[in-house]
């Protein structure tokens, strides 16, 4: 476990040194900070570390237990805060973070930076990860959360699945959510529910509730059927979830679990556990399970 946020940020920065150098970025030293020291500025609880190079400017920003890598292709000293756009985002709570967490963040930020500037990975070039829908856009009603947004933010909670998420996008040229969750994502959710750790459950359902509430019909089906429907109507598991699920999600999840455990739901359950091979969709189809329930 890290002793404080500055120790954690130093570890992330250390893990990014080679990538920053390869892309021509050097840290901007704040007044009074010597070379070799953490070049951080702290103001109103927000910690920023700036970098400059011929390709633009970078900013590492930590606030409210989240760490973001921001970028602009503007150069020079007149770069404004509004010029920066988010390149990657992760959770970083210094009270629980360990070496595994900082290594994951350093690798993720490094890969995002390399992808931005077209750098090749050891296995060749990777598909560009689709951009997730922002919270502001979803809350405004301008756009709904999609499956990729769930996948991207899900792997912030489960960094051990980040490589699987990226491999999924590389394999299909898009994020195939059903396969990702069938091959590890859902198992991680069930493990969290079985463990019933208060903090982990709160983080998991905070994400699922938010995405469900402002998500497309497709993403609501993915969460209620493919992921939480896998509890197989286990009353102990459902009981663990009741206090964490939103009112909008609770009833559909309970209905779906009952249906899949019923005689009429056996066929649907079998199809859920043995999905057909991937084929590019010509048009989005409604999930037959939610259709059967009139949802």
Secondary structure, 3 states (H helix, E strand, C coil): CCCCHHHHHHHHHHHHHHHHHHCCCEECCCCCCCCCCCCEEEECCEEEEEEEECCEEEEEEEECCEEEEEEECCCCCCCCHHHCEEEEEEECCCCCCCHHHHHHHHHHHHHHHHHHCCCCECCECCCCCCCCCCHHHHHHCCCCECHHHHHHHHHHHCHHHHHHHHHHHHHHCCCCHHHHHHHHHHHHHHHHHHHCCHHHHHHHHHHHHHHHHCECHHHHHHHHHHHHHHHCCCHHHHHHHHCCCCHHHHHHHHHHHHHHHCCCCHHHHHHHHCCCCCCCCCCCCCCHHHHHCCC
